[in-house]
Amino acid sequence: MTVSIWQADGAQPVREADFLIIGAGLVGCTAAYFAQQAGRRVTITEMRDIALGASSRNAGFMITGLDTYYHHAIDKWGEAAVRELWALSSRTHSYWRQFIKAGNVKYTDCGSLLLAESADEARDLELAARAMQADKHDVEYHSNDPLKRGYFAAIRQPWDAAVQPYELVQSIFQQSGAELIANNEVYKIEQTEQPYVTVYTRRYVFHAQYVLLCTNAYSKYIDPYFSDKVVPTRGQCLVTEPLKEAVLDACGYSDYGYMYYRMTFDNRLLIGGGRNHHKPAENDTTDDRVTDPVQRTLEAYLHAKFPDVDAAIDRRWAGIMGFSVDGLPLVGTLPGKPHVGFAVGFTGHGLAMGAGVAERAVDMLLTGADAGAIHARRLE
């Protein structure tokens, strides 16, 4: 969001901050927890309120790994990096389970199913399963359709889970001990010769010792550094009225991750995705309204794969994700601003990688620790 000269003329009250986080979504609140654990006093500022962006508009899938089939990921990033990222994802889920337990968050250990929509995708699934098993990941490969809904093959990851994502972020925030300043847009960040970073927001001018950007899809509106690195991308969902009986027992996704579906905790069928059929409209946008073309695609998928579901569609929504240009999250510090760090570019996989990435970002900003495979230097 932009801030006009009428909304903030530069004479806002000054506030001192030790560790200032911009963005109160999943990653921002988790970073606040880690910064507090490191002994910092944490303030979070947010243009809306806690988790009102993509953090509470996603499907709530706790799926381990990347958004790329395992063998393709090895070809793209190398075996060492893929193993490191898988471990980072597993670490993330360990943290989520701690926050879930402490906050009594709705959650189910349902596992996940990656399903093939075609014979070609089934061949890719088999290769992915073999590569995963070679790396000692105990996945189950099915050469047929375990759901009997017209899929060609499947990989089951039985340790994956489904969560209520809004409740999860609320729990993390409560456990972080951070102060929140909501409804407060950022419009400029400076680091000059002063021993602090100056952050101009609509309500305050902050003098902060450290600043961490957890702004994901909106990062390029904070600093032009992200203009060629993170692309705002719209995802859309629909959900039915409650069903008499569940039609799925796992988080399901298919078509190379472009379609996804699950049962909610009150027995509704949620279906999301379909943007690959409408990429020009869904890419590089921060407009979070639903669109008829994508919603028609989701409805067609509902009728094709779940013809036994006769409940009406109750809700439709959209959220804006931040896609990095190479598919991996980005951790680093802004050029010329060594006390301004960032953890962005989750490519729709914040629940898969967010906690581990946030932990590395805080550690890098405070101690200079290397962020490994997710370090932004790979794109510079």
N, C-alpha and C positions, 0 to 999 in steps of 0.2 A: 504494500500500500504506500502511496505517496503522501506527503505531509505538506500542506500549503503554508505560505508565509502567514496567513491569517490564523492557522491552527497553532503554529509555534514560530515565534519571531526571534528565537535565540536567547530570550531573556527568561527562559524557564528556570525554576529553582535547581541549584546544584545539589547532587546527592553523591556521597562517597560510597564506593563499592569495592570490596576486596576481590571477589571472583564473580563477574557478571556473565550470565548466560543469556543469549538472545534466542528465544524459541522455547515454548513450554509444551512441546510434544513429547513423544516417547523418548527420543534421544536426549533432548534438553533436560528433562527431569531425571533421567538416568545419569547424565553427566553431573548434574547437581549432587546426586547421591555420592558419586565417586570423589568429587571435589571436597565435599563435606568430610568424607572419610580421610582425605588427605590433610585435614585441618584448616580448610579455608571457610570463610563466611560467605555464603552463596546468596546472590540475588538473581532471580530470573525475571526478565521482562519479555512481554508477549503482546503481539498486535491484537489478539483476540482474548482467549482464555485457555486454560489447561486442556490440551488434547482436542481442540475443536477443529483441527485440520485433518490431514490424512491419518493421523494417529488413531482417530476414532471413526474413520470412514472406510477402513479396510475390512477384510473378511475375518481377521483374528486367527490367522494360520500361524502356528509355531512350527514351521517346517525347517529342518536342518539342511544347511547347504546353500548353494548359489542359485541364481535364476537361469543357469545354463546347464545342460546335461553334462554329467560328470566327465565323460570322455572328451567332449568338446571343450570343457573348461580346462582340462589338462593340455589339450592342443593349443589353447589360447594363452594360458598363463603359466603353464609348466606344472609338473607334479608337486614340487616343493611348495609353491604358492597355494595350490588347491588344497593340499593337506593342512597348511597353515590356516586357510580360510575356513575349512571344515571344523577345525579345532576351535576357531574363534566363534563360529556359529553354535557349537556345542556349549561353549562357555557362556554365551549369551543366554541359552535356554536354561542353564543352571541358575543364572541370576534371576530370570523371569520366575522360575519356580519358587525361589526364595521370596520374591515380592508377592507372588500369588498367595503363598501360604500366610505370610504376615498380614496381608490385607483382605483375606477371605474372598478372593476374586473368583468369579465363575470360570470354570476351567474343566476340560475333560481330556484324559489320555486316550484319545480315539485313534491315533496314528494318522498317517497320510497315504493317499494313493495317487501316484502319477500315472495317468492313463493315456494310451495312444489313440488318436483319432483316425489313424490311417495305417496301412501296412508299412509305409516308409517310416512313420514315427515309431511303430512297433520295433523295427530293426534298430533304430536309434536307442530305444529303451533297453533292448537286450544288450547292446554294446555298453550303455551307461551302467547297467546292473553288473556286468562283468568287471568293468573298471572299478566300481565301488567295492565289489567283493574282493578284488585283488588288493585293495587298500584296507581290508579287514572291516568294512562296514557291513553289518549284518542285515542287509536288505533282502526282501523276498521278491523274486521275479516270477510273474505269471505270464505264460505265453498265450493266455486267453483272457476273457473279460470276467473278472470276479464279480462285477455288478450285473452282468447280463443285460447291458443297456446299449450294446452295439459298439463297444470299444474293442480294440485289437490286442491289447496287452497291458500289463500294469507292473509297476514297482511299488511295493508297500514298505514304508518306513514305520515300523510299529511303535517306535519311541516318540514320534511327533505328537502334537496336541493342538487343541483349539481353545481359545481364551476369549474372554470379553475384553476387548482392547481398551475401551474407555476406562473401565474399572481398573485395569492394570496400570495405566498411566497415573490415575488418581492415587493408587496405592504407592507407586514409586515416589510421587511428589510428597506424599505425607511422610514417607520414610527418609526423604532427603533432608528435611529440616530447613529447606530454602525459603526465603522470602519471595513472594510473587507480586509483581506489578503488572496487572493485566490491562488490556485495552490501551496499549501504549506503543505506537509505531516508531521504528527506528528510521532516521533519514540520513545520518552521516556518522562516520567513525574516523577519528584522527589519532595518530600517535606521532608526536613531535619530540622535542627535547625534554618535555616534562616527564617526571617519573611515573606517569600514569597514561592510560588511554582515555580519550574524551569521546563519549558516545552521546550523540544528540538524538533525543526522542521527543515525541509530542508533549509529554508531560514533564520531563526532567532532562537536565544535562548531567550525565554520569561521569565521575572521575573514578576509573577502575584500575586496579592493579593488573588484572587479567580479564580478558574477554574471550568467550567461546561462542562461535556462531553455530547454532543447531537449527538452521533455517531451511535446509533441504531444498524444496522446489523454489523457494523465494530468494535463494542466495544471490542470484545475479542482480537482484534489486537492492541488495545491501552493498555489494562491491563488484565492479566490472571484472575482477579476476575470474569470476565463475561463469562469465558469459559464454565461453566456449567449452565449459566443462560439465555443467549441470543443466539439464533441460526439464522445465516443468511439463508434466505429462498428466493428463486426466484419466482417472479410472472410474468406472461406473458399476453400480450394483442394483439389484432388485431383491425383494424378499416377499414371500407369499404370506397369506394368513396362516395361522397355526394349522398343522395337519393332524389327522387322527393317529397316524403312524409315521415313524421316521422312514425315509427312503434312502438314507445313507448312514453308514456307521463310521465314517472317516472324513477327514478333509480331502476333497478330491480336486485335482487340477489336471488339465490336458491341453492339447494343441500347443505344445511347447511352452506351457504356462500362461497362455493367453486367455484360457477359460478356467474358472474355479468355482467351487460349490461346496456347501456344507449345511448341516442342520444347525439352527440356533438353539439356545438353551430353553426356549419355549416352543420348540418343535416346528419352526418355520424352515422352509427351504430358501437359502440364500444363493443367488447366482451372480457372479461378477465377471468382468472381462470384456472380450469382444472388440477391444479397441484396434486390434490388428487389421480389422476390416474397414477401419475409418481413420487411419493414421494421420492424414493431413489435418483433420479437424481436432484430433485428440492430443496431438503433440504440440509442444511449445505454447501452452495456454495456462493461465491461472484462473480461468472462468470455471467455477465449480458447480455450474448448473448441469442438470442431465440434458441429454440430447435425444431426439427421436430416433435417429439412425442406430445408435448404439443400443438404446432400449429395445428397439425392434429386434436386433440381433440377439439380445439376451432372452427375449420372449420366445423367439424361434427355437433357441437352444433348449429352453425349458420344455417346450412342446415336443421337440424331437427326442430328447434323451429321457425325459420324465413324463411320458404321456399319462401315467397313472396319477399324476398330481392334478387335482381338479380345483384346488383352492385358488381364490382370487389373489392378484398381486396387491400387496398392502402398502409398500413403500418403495421409493426409488431415490437414489442419491449418487453423488459424485464426490471425489476427492482428488486433490492435486499432489502427485508424487514428484520426487526429484530424481531423474534418471541421469546417472553419470554417463559420459560418452563412451566409456569402455566397460560399463557394467559393474564396476567395483566401487565401494564407498571411498570417500576422500577424506583424509586426515592430514592436517598441516598447519602452517601459520601463513598469514597474508604477507606478500612481499613488502618489505619496508615497515612492517608492523609486527615485530617478533612477539609481542604480548597479546596478539589477536589470533587465536586458533580457530579451527573449524572441524566439524564432523558432519558431512553432508553427502548427498548423492547415493541414496540407498536403493534406488532402482526397484522400488516396490517390495524390498526385502528388509524393512526395518525390524520386523519381528524376528527375522532370521539372524540378523547381524548386529542389531542396535546396541546392546549392552556392551559387547566386546569392543566395538568401535568407539563408543563413548569412553570406555575405560582407557583405551590407548590415547585418545585425543586429550584427555585430562592429564595423563602421565606425560605426554609429549610437551604440552604447554607448560607444565610446572617443573619438569626435570630435564627436558630435552631428549627423552627416550625415543628411540626409533620406532615408528609406527609399522614397520614391516611392509607387507604386500599392499597395504591400503594407503601408504604414504603418497601424497599428491605429487611428489616429484616425478612420478612416472609419466605424468601428462605435461611436464614443463620442458 
